[in-house]
């Protein structure tokens, strides 16, 4: 009976305000222009909060976020009634063209401390038709386990889904379902790999990129490259 009462109290105390966001990846054009983010409060309670814009960078094993005034948001303070909708405009402070793709994170910070924050990527700079996502992969030994290290020497970010490994005998293993992570343009990231008896020798890694292509992450010298779809 005590367990039932505890579970009931926990359910009643759970956050009841939730936002639906569309789109989940935001894109600004190379020069000028703006994009929009739509919010829908699907919960029974009002949602209040504010919008923060953070410049996004990466190190090998860490994400770096810093406040930025290069992207303007309107409005920045939000109050959504239950079932309410709100559009947020996002636009660059400087409408001039960017030399390379710029990455940001749009953070929705709730006024209530018991509610989750929402974080969405925003990229400035649409890919030219001939532009291609380029990734290079290699295995390296970590202190306690092997790592998959990916570098992105190109000018566009890569977004990896469903990272998996196919062994030398053809058996496939899903290492990271759904979104495995982002690799920003000109940056490197690495992922810790589950231990395997074969040490990942003789096999190959695959993933799906944002344009929907299934690609092989060759751990030899040749880079992989796939066409980038606009609007992602």
Secondary structure, DSSP 8 states (H G I E B T S, - for coil): -HHHHHHHHHHHHS----EEEE-SEEEE-SSS-EEEEEEEE-SSS-EEEEEEEEEEEEETTEEEEEE-SSEEEE-SEEEE-TT-EEEEEEEESS-S--SS-EEEEEEEEESSTTS--EEEEEEES---TT-EEEEEEEEEE-SSSEEEEEE--SSS-EEEEEEEEE-TTS-EEEEEEEEEEEE-TT-EEEEE----TTTTTT-EEEEE-TTS-EEEE-SSSS-EEEE--TT-
